[in-house]
Amino acid sequence: MIFSSRLPKDLSESPFFKALEEEKQKSPYIDLTVSSPLKAGILSDISFEYIEKKWTSKEVSAEGSLLVRQAICDYYASRFGVFSPEQVIISSGTSEAYSFLFKTFCDPGDVILTPMPGYPLLDTLANLEYLSCYPYFLDYNEESLSFSLDSQTLLSAPERAKILLLVSPHNPTGHVVSELEWKQIISFCEERSLVLVVDEVFGDYCYDGKPRSWSYDCGTVPVFWLNGLSKTVGNPHLKLSWMVFKAPEDQFEKIREALTFVADAYLSVSSGAQAAALDLLPKADSIQERVVSRLKQNLDALKAMFPHAPIVQGGWYASICCEAYDDESLVLEILKENRLLVQPGFFFDFSEDGWLVISLLSSPEDFLFGLKTIAPFVNQNQ
């Protein structure tokens, strides 16, 4: 059987992940890769039976229910963001939102600009649409203990680039785009006639008081911000996300019509998920308080043990450098010897070896155990 060229040629498990799974099966371990507040025990699940009983709307809309889109606008308004329901398109997840945008703005063979290091799912989603990814880089400064955009690396972008993807807060570095970096990105997108897509699923988990990027000037660039219930209310199982967008007046309706056409082909968001959004979005602040409390407690522990570790400006992951080690071998050794699971930096395409990525959602006890376990391998400067 011949499969689509969208798929990787080799779908077999890599030796590293095979060895990792075999080691995980041997005995219990502490997981410092947890990605959901539900799995971390911070939040409880939602009763779909209760949600279905509450949903009375018979509306079927490509963009999503007007009630839900207004609730999303109210969510932004509580964060000083001004959007109207016409600027909102609902999808079943951010992966599907990416798919809508790729279908709307790209042809097979076009290029998406993605950050490196970065989340590997972006490359997969692009490849499934017959697109390729070209990297721009985030550099780490050991003096400021922070990551920042290397805008010069954008200049080598190929001619067929159509979309620039920005992740802020960034996964896994925790970098939050500054206003200066935003201006550089907008200027570049204007020069190259690019669409800007901002993945801000961790937008409610920022620690340095910076404004959300939708408060900055977008110039003449169409900009789409992606978010959803997975992070805003900590429930990834609900499968409801959205994009809000801004565009020049002469482009807005054409863009909205094109996106609505694509979304109408799927109509994938369930009534239960939309009912959940109506119920949960007004409660987002109180739900997030519990998550933020855990994140800050673990961030304090991280800074206390590793005062020179990279600063986490937002999100719920932290990166730690163990540059004298091969991160693939180190992850396997730590799991084998200490029953602790962490993520290797190569998974996120760090340009240098020796990076580990850990989740800030873990219980404080597990997180502290993890830090103590990792400590002997960490750079002495950290």
NUGULUM-702432 format. One record per atom (N, C-alpha, C, CB): residue in one letter; x, y, z. Coordinates in steps of 0.2 Angstrom, whole numbers, plus 5000, padded with zeros to 4 digits. Glycine has a CB too. Layout:
% residues N
AXYZ...
% end
This chain:
% residues 382
M500449945000M500050005000M500450065000M499550005006I500350114996I500650174995I500350234999I500850194988F500650265004F500250315008F500450385005F500550315015S500050435008S500150505005S500850525007S499650545009S501150565003S501850595004S501850645010S502150624998R501150665012R501150705018R501450675024R500450725020L501450605025L501750575031L502450565030L501350505031P502750565036P503550545036P503650475033P503750545044K504250475030K504350405026K504450355031K505050415022D504750365037D504850315043D504450335049D505550315044L503850295050L503450305056L503650265062L502750295054S504150225061S504450175066S504650215072S504950125064E504650195078E504950225084E505650235084E504650185090S505950285086S506650295086S506950255092S506850375087P507550235091P507950205096P507850235103P508650195095F507950305103F507850335110F507150325113F508050415109F506650335109F505950335112F505750265114F505450365107K506050215110K505950145111K506250125118K506250095106A506850145119A507250135125A506950175131A507950155125L506650235130L506350265135L505650235137L506150345133E505250205132E504650175134E504850105138E504250155128E505350075136E505550015139E505750025146E506049975135E506050075147E506350095154E505750115158E506850155154K505250155156K504650175159K504250115162K504250225155Q504250065158Q503850005160Q504149965166Q503749955154K504749975168K505049935173K504849945180K505849945172S504650005181S504450025188S504150095188S504950015194P503750115194P503450185194P504050235194P503050185200Y503850295191Y504350345191Y503950415192Y504650345184I504350465193I504050535194I504050565187I504450575200D503450595185D503450625178D503450705179D502750605175L504050725176L504150795176L504050825169L504850815178T503550785165T503350805158T502650825158T503550755153V502250815163V501550825163V501350895160V501250825170S500850885155S500650945151S499950975153S500750925144S499650945157S498950955158S498750965166S498450905156P498451025168P498251035175P497850975177P497951095176L497450945173L497050885175L497450825177L496550865169K497950815173K498450755175K498850775181K498850745169A498950845182A499350865188A498950865194A499650935186G498350855193G497850855199G497750915202G498250815205I497850975198I497651045200I496951055199I498051095196L496651035193L495951045192L495650975191L495951085185S494950975191S494550915190S494250925183S493950915196D493950865181D493650855174D492950885174D493650785172I492750895168I492050925167I491550875166I492050975162S490950875168S490450825167S490050845161S489950825173F490150805155F489850815149F489150805149F490150775144E488850765154E488150755154E487850825156E487950695159Y488150855161Y487850915164Y487950965158Y488250945170I488450975155I488551025149I488051015144I489251015146E487950945142E487450935136E486750955138E487450865134K486550955145K485850975147K485851045147K485750945154K486351085148K486351155148K486251185141K486951185151W486451145136W486551175129W485851175125W487051135125T485551225124T484951235121T484951265114T484451275125S485451285112S485551325105S485551275099S486151365105K485151285094K485051245088K485451275083K484351235086E485851325084E486251355079E486851315076E486551425082V486951315070V487451285067V487851335063V487251215062S488451345064S488851405061S489551385060S488751465065A489751395054A490451385052A490951415057A490651405045E490751485059E491251515063E491151495071E491051595063G490651455072G490451445079G489851485082G491051455084S489551465087S488951495090S489151565091S488751465096L488651615089L488751685091L488851695099L488151725088L488451655102L488451665110L489251645112L487951615113V489551595109V490151575111V490651625109V490351505109R490651655103R491051705100R491051765104R490951715093Q490451785107Q490351845111Q490651825118Q489651855112A490651765120A490951745127A491751755126A490751675129I491951735120I492751745119I492851815119I492951705112C492451855116C492651925116C492651955123C492151965111D492151935127D492051955134D492751935138D491451925137Y492951875136Y493551855140Y494151895138Y493751775137Y494251915132Y494751965130Y494652035133Y494851975122A493952055133A493852125136A494052125143A493052135136S493952065147S494252065154S494952075155S493952005157R495352065149R496052075149R496252135144R496352005146F495752185144F495852245140F495952235132F496452285143G495752175130G495752165123G495052185119G495952095121V495052215114V494452235110V494352195104V494452315109F493952145104F493752105098F492952105098F494052035098S492752095091S492052085090S491952015088S491752135085P491351985089P491251915086P491451905079P490451895087E491351955075E491551945068E492351935067E491452005064Q492751945072Q493451935072Q493651865075Q493851985076V493151825077V493251755080V493051695075V492851755087I493451645075I493251585072I493451535077I493651575065I492951485078I493051435083I493251365079I492351425087S493651325082S493951265080S493951215085S494551275076S494051155084S494051095089S494751095092S493951035086G495251135090G495851135094G496351175090G496151065094T496851195093T497351245089T497651205083T497851265094S497751145084S497951105078S497551115072S498051035079E496851115073E496351125068E496451195065E495651105070A496451245070A496551315068A497151325064A496651355075Y497751295065Y498251295061Y498051265054Y498851255064S497751215054S497551185047S497151225043S497151115049F496651265047F496251315043F496651365040F495651345048L497151395044L497551445041L497951425036L497951475047F498251365036F498751335031F498351325025F499051275033K497651305025K497251295019K497051355016K496651255021T496951405020T496751475018T497251515014T496451515023F497851515017F498451555014F498951525010F498751595020C498951455010C499551425007C499351375002C499951385013D499851364997D499851314992D500351254994D499951344985P500251194991P500751144992P501451174990P500551084989G501951164994G502651184993G502851244996G502751184985D502351284998D502451345002D502851335008D501851385003V503051385011V503451385017V503151425023V504151405016I503251385029I503051425035I503651435040I502551375039L503751495042L504351515046L504151495054L504451585046T504551455057T504451435064T505051445068T504251355063P504951455075P505451465079P505851405081P505151505086M506451415082M506951365084M507351385090M507351335079P507351355096P506951295098P506251305097P507151265104G505851245097G505151255096G504751185097G504951285090Y504151195097Y503751135098Y503651095092Y503051155101P503851025091P503950995085P503250985082P504250925086L502750985085L502050985082L501951025076L501450985087L502251085076L502151135071L502451105064L502551205073D502951075064D503251045058D502850995055D503951015059T502550955060T502050895058T501450925055T501950855064L501150975058L500551005055L500651035048L500251055060A501251065047A501451095041A501551045036A502051145041N501850985037N502050935033N501350905030N502450885036L500950895035L500250865033L499850905028L499850855039E500050965027E499751015022E500151025016E499551075025Y500650975015Y501150985010Y501551045010Y500850975003L501651075016L502051135017L502751115020L501651185021S503251155020S503851145024S503951205028S504451135019C504351185033C504551235039C505251265038C504451205046Y505351325039Y506051355039Y506151395045Y506151405032P506751385049P506751405055P507051485056P507251365059Y506751515061Y507151575063Y507251555071Y506651645062F507751595074F508051575080F507851615086F508751565079L507851585092L507851615098L508551605101L507251595103D508951655103D509551645106D509551655113D510051705103Y509951615117Y510051625124Y510651665126Y510051555127N510551715130N511051755133N511151735140N510851835132E511751715141E511951685148E511951745153E512651655148E512151805151E512151865155E511451885158E512551925152S511051895153S510351915155S509951855157S510051955149L510151795156L509751735158L509151725154L509651735165S509151755148S508451755144S508551735137S508151825145F508051715134F508051705127F507751765123F507551645125S507951775117S507651835113S507651815106S508151895114L507251855102L507251835095L507851865091L506651875092D508151825087D508651845083D508351865076D509251785082S508151925075S507851945069S508251945063S507652025070Q508851945064Q509351935058Q509251865054Q510051945059T509051815058T508951755055T508251745051T508851695060L507851795051L507251805047L507451815040L506751855050L508051855039L508151885032L508351825027L508751925033S508451765029S508651715024S508051675023S509151665027A507451695025A506851665023A506751655016A506251695026P506551595013P506451585006P505851625003P506351505005E505851624997E505351664993E504651644994E505451664986R504551574995R503851544996R503651545003R503951474993A503951585007A503651595014A503051635014A504151625018K502551605017K501851635017K501651655024K501351585014I501851615029I501651625036I502251625041I501051575038L502251675045L502651675051L502351655057L503051745052L502551605060L502251575067L502651605072L502251495067L502351635077L502651665083L502251625089L502551735084V502651605094V502351565100V502551615106V502651495100S502051645109S502251685115S501651685120S502351755112P501751665126P502451635128P502651575125P502351615136H503251565124H503551515120H503651455123H504251535117N503551395120N503551325122N504251295119N502951285121P504751285122P504751275130P505151325133P505051205131T505451375130T505951425134T505551475138T506251465128G504951485138G504551535142G504651605140G504851525149H504951615134H505051685132H504451715130H505551685126V504351775131V503751815129V503951875125V503351845136V503651885119V503851935114V503852005117V503451925108S504352045116S504352105118S504052155113S505052135120E503952215115E503652265110E504152275104E503452325113L504852285106L505352295101L505352235096L505952305104E505352175099E505352115095E504752115090E505352045099W504152125093W503552135089W503552175083W502952155094K503852235085K503952285079K504352255074K504252355082Q504952225076Q505352195071Q504952145067Q505952165074I504552105070I504252045066I503652085062I503852005071I503352135064I502852165060I503152195054I502452215064S503752225055S504052265049S504252205044S504652295052F504552155046F504752095042F504152075038F505152045046C503652055041C503052035038C502752085033C502452015043E502752145034E502552195030E502952195023E502552265033E503652195024E504052195019E503952135014E504852195021R503852075017R503752015014R503051985012R504151955017S502552035014S501852015013S501651945016S501652015006L501851945023L501751875026L501151885031L502351855030V500851835032V500251825037V500651805044V499751775035L500451835049L500751825056L500251785060L500951885060V500451725062V500051685067V500351675073V499951615064V500051695079V500351705085V499951645090V500251775089D500351595092D500051545096D500251575103D500451475095E499651595106E499751615113E499251575118E499451695113V499351515117V498951475122V499151475129V498951395120F499751495130F499951515137F499951585139F500751485138G499551625135G499551695136G499251715143G499051725131D498851675146D498651695153D499151675159D497951665155Y499651645157Y500151625162Y500851665160Y500251545161C500851725161C501451775160C501651795167C501251835155Y502251805169Y502451825175Y502851895176Y502951775178D502951925170D503351985170D502952055169D503851985165G502252045168G501852105168G501752135161G502052155172K502052095156K502052125149K501352115146K502552085144P501152165142P500552165139P500452105134P500352225135R499852085132R499752035127R499952065120R499052005127S500152025116S500352055109S499852085105S500751995105W499152065106W498652095103W498552175104W498052055103S498852195110S498852265112S499352305108S498952275119Y499852275104Y500352305100Y500052325093Y500952265100D500352375090D500252395083D500352335078D500552455081C499852325074C499952265069C500052295062C499252225069G500152355061G500252385055G499752365050G500952365053T500052345044T499652325038T499652245038T499852355032V499852215043V499852135043V499252105046V500552115047P498952055042P498452015045P498751975051P498151965040V498451975057V498751935062V498151895065V499051985068F498351835067F497851785070F498151765077F497751725065W497751765082W497951745089W497651675090W497851795094L497951625092L497651565093L497651545101L498051505090N497051525103N497051505110N496451455111N496951565115G496351435117G495751385118G495651365125G495851325114L495151325126L495051295133L495551255136L494351265133S495951225132S496551185134S496951215140S496951155129K497151275139K497551315144K497151365148K498151345140T496651405144T496351455148T495951425154T495851495143V495651365153V495351335159V495551265161V494551335158G496151255158G496551195159G496151125158G496651195167N495751125152N495351065150N495451055143N494651075152P496051015141P496151005134P495650955131P496850975134H495350915136H494850865133H494250895130H494650815139L494050955132L493450985129L493551005121L493351055133K494151005119K494251015112K493851075109K494050955108L494051135111L493751195109L494251245109L493151215112S494451275103S494951325103S494651385098S495651305100W495051435097W494851495093W495451525090W494351535097M495251565085M495751615083M495351685083M496051605076V495651735085V495451805084V495951835080V495351845091F495651885075F496151915070F495951985069F496051875064K496552015067K496452085065K496752085058K496852135070A496452135053A496752135047A496552205044A496452085042P496952235039P496752295036P496052295034P497252315031E495752355034E495052355032E494852325025E494752425033D495252345021D495152315014D495252245013D495552355009Q495552205018Q495652135018Q495152095022Q496352125019F494952135027F494552095033F494052045030F494252145038E493552075026E492952035024E493151975020E492452075021K493651985015K493951935011K494251875015K494451965006I494651895020I494951845024I494451805028I495451875029R493951845031R493351815035R492951765031R492951865038E492851785025E492451735020E492851675018E492251775014A493551685017A493951625015A493951575021A494651645013L494051605027L494151565033L493451525035L494351605039T492951565034T492251535035T492151475030T491751585034F492351485024F492251435019F492651365021F492551455012V493251375023V493651315026V493351285032V494351335027A493151325037A492851305043A492151265042A492751355048D491751295037D491151265035D491151195032D490751305030A491751175030A491851105027A491951055033A492451105023Y492051085039Y492251035045Y491651035050Y492851055048L491451095052L490951105058L491051055063L490251085055S491651055066S491951005070S491851015078S492650995069V491651075080V491551085087V490951065089V491651165088S490951025095S490350995097S489951045101S490450935101S489251025102S488851075106S489051075113S488051055105G489251015115G489451005122G490051055124G489650935124A490551055119A491151095120A490951165120A491651085115Q490451185116Q490251255115Q489851275122Q489851275109A489451235124A489151245131A489651255136A488651185132A490151215136A490751215141A491051285141A491251165140A491151305135A491451375134A491051425137A491651395127L490451425136L489951475139L489951475147L489251465137D490051415149D490051405157D490751425160D489851335158L491251405156L491951405159L492351475158L492351345157L492251505153L492651565151L492551615156L492451585144P491851625159P491851685164P492151665170P491051695165K492351595171K492651575177K493451565176K492351505179A493651585171A494351575169A494851605174A494551605162D494751665177D495151695182D495251645188D494951765184S494651625191S494651585197S494951515195S493951575200I494851485190I495151425188I495951435187I494951395181Q496151485184Q496851495183Q497251515190Q496951555178E496951535195E497251555201E497551495204E496751585206R497251435203R497451375206R498051345202R496951315206V498051355196V498651335191V499251385193V498451335184V499051445193V499651495194V499951485200V499351565193S499551475205S499851455212S500351405212S499351445217R500251345208R500651295208R501251315204R500351235204L501151345198L501751375194L502251415198L501451405188K501951465201K502451505205K502751475210K502051565208Q502451425214Q502851395219Q503451355216Q502351345222N503251325210N503851285207N504351325204N503551235202L504151385202L504651435199L505051455205L504251495196D504851475210D505251495216D505751445218D504751515222A505551375218A505951325220A506551315214A505551255220L506351325208L506851325203L507351385204L506451335196K507151445205K507651495206K508051495212K507251565206A507751465217A508151455223A508651405222A507651425229M508551345219M509051295218M509551315212M508751235216F509251345207F509651365201F509551445199F509451325195P509951485203P509851555202P510051585196P510151595208H510451545192H510651565185H510351525180H511451565185A509751495181A509451455176A509051515172A508951405179P508851495165P508551535161P507851565164P508351505154I507751625163I507151655166I506551635162I507151735166V506051615166V505351595163V504951655163V505051535166Q504751685157Q504351745157Q503551725157Q504451785151G503451665155G502751635154G502751565152G502451675149G502151535152G502051465151G502151425157G502451445145W502151355156W502251315161W502751255160W501551275163Y503251275157Y503851235156Y504551275158Y503951205149A505051245160A505651275161A506251235157A505851285168S506751275155S507251235152S507951245156S507451275145I508251195157I508851185161I509451165157I508751145167C510051195157C510651175153C511051135157C510951235150C511251075154C511751035157C512251015151C511450965159E512651075149E512951075143E513551015142E513251135141A513750995148A514250945147A514050875146A514650935154Y513350865145Y513050805144Y512650795137Y512650785149D512650735134D512150725129D511450715132D512350665125D510950755130D510350765133D509950695132D509950815130E510050665126E509750595125E509950545130E509850575118S510650535131S510850495136S510750505143S511650485135L510750575144L510550595151L509850585153L510750675152V509350595149V508650585150V508550505152V508250605144L508850465148L508850395149L509150375156L509150355143E509750405157E510150385163E509750405170E510750425164I509450465169I509050495175I508450455176I508850565174L508050425171L507550385172L507750315174L507150375165K508250295172K508450225174K508750225181K509050195170E509150275183E509450275190E508950305195E510050315189N508550355193N508250395198N507450395197N508450465198R507250355192R506450355191R506150415190R506150315196L506450465186L506250525185L506250535178L506750585189L505650565175L505550575168L505550645166L504950545165V506050665162V506050735159V506150735152V506750775163Q506050795149Q506150795141Q506850815139Q505550835138P507050785134P507750805131P507650865126P508050745127G508150905126G508150965122G508050955115G508751015124F508350895113F508350885105F507650875103F508750825104F507150865107F506450855105F506250925103F506050825111F506550975105F506251045104F506751085099F506151085110D507251045097D507751075092D508151125095D507451095086F508351115101F508851165104F509551165100F509051155111S509851215098S510351215094S511051185097S510551285092E511051185104E511551155107E511351095111E511951205112D511851045113D511650985116D511551005124D512150935115G511250955128G511250965135G510750995138G511950995137W510151015134W509651055137W509050995140W509351095132L508851015145L508250975148L507651015149L508450935155V507050995148V506451035148V505950995154V506051035142I505751035158I505351005164I504651045165I505751005171S504151015167S503551045168S503451075175S502950995167L503151135175L503051175181L502351155184L503051245180L502051105181L501351085184L501451035189L500951065178S501951005189S502050945194S501950965201S502750915193S501850915205S501750935212S502350955215S501450865216P502351005220P502951035223P503450985225P502751085228E503150925228E503550875231E503950845225E503150825235D503650825220D503950795214D504450835211D503350765209F504250905210F504650955207F505250965210F504251015206L505250965217L505850975221L506350915221L505650985228F506050855221F506350795220F506750795213F505950725220G506350815208G506650825201G507250875201G506150845196L507250925204L507750975204L508350945208L507551045208K508250915213K508850885217K509150835213K508550855224T508750795209T509050745205T509450775199T508450695202I509250825196I509550855190I510150895192I509050905187A510150925199A510650965201A511450945200A510650975208P511550885200P512250865199P512450865192P512350795201F512050875187F512150875180F512150945177F511750835176V511950995181V511851065179V512451105179V511251095183N512551145174N513051195173N513251225180N512951245168Q513851225182Q514051255188Q513851335188Q514751255190N513751365182N513551435182N512851445184N513651465175Q512451385183Q511751395185Q511651375193Q511351345181
% end
